[in-house]
């Protein structure tokens, strides 16, 4: 082989390497994003007060975050108010680069989206995962004279509409739960909204309200401080085997809150896939699940697609309820 041929072969080989390298550097879409995203901290908007259920659950997620997301930290941004609506709205208006996501609560977002003061629609979110399905309970203080559901009804009738029940805000699952109970039990109650379940619990334990609709997670933290009148599930919960369901007490009443993660609807598709995959791995980590049970958070994972379907299907149920109680009127 003469010197000219050798030079041509060398040039061709070098050209192939250069072109190959260019092809790799120019990869786009989800395959390219996986190698770099995230390259900085991701902000998580929390729509309720620090120390509440949403915050406590997010802190557990934080422990397993870095190993799934390129060793980048998760930062917290509390945007509280209007039963979560302030924070939920902020999620829908966030940049779509994948660096701002947030915690959402179902059916809070459905009810708020259907209210006259709506600042977002359920279609405005990109659903990443459901992490928790938390049943509601009717609760009083441990030393309350109310010992069962019949006592509660009797006391409500005695107070003639002035019996106070705390909720985590207007247009939340708690709000609707109280309305449903009033109808099913034939009583009138005074609803007292708070900015989150931490404030709600303080109010009950301080004697500022007579009762509250509380989540299982909230109750489990200080269970000895409460008397549990009924749990709004089909069957007794394995964590509270001594607490009767409303159904056992003759009332068909079911209510729960799902906590999940979402981003703005037009979030970068590559980032969305990475977020969904990462949360799926966290949610199925045995150590994470043990910690969730330890703090009384009833873990219940759904993929982003599954969670979105639950939310959208509920709209058909919620609209008649909103109209019935005139909540769609200004």
Helices and strands as residue ranges (DSSP letters): H 3-25, H 29-36, E 42-46, H 53-63, E 74-78, G 82-84, H 85-92, E 100-106, H 108-113, G 122-124, E 125-141, H 149-159, E 164-167, H 173-185, E 190-193, H 197-205, E 211-215, H 216-221, G 223-225, E 226-231, G 247-249, E 256-264, H 269-283, H 286-294, E 299-303, H 304-324
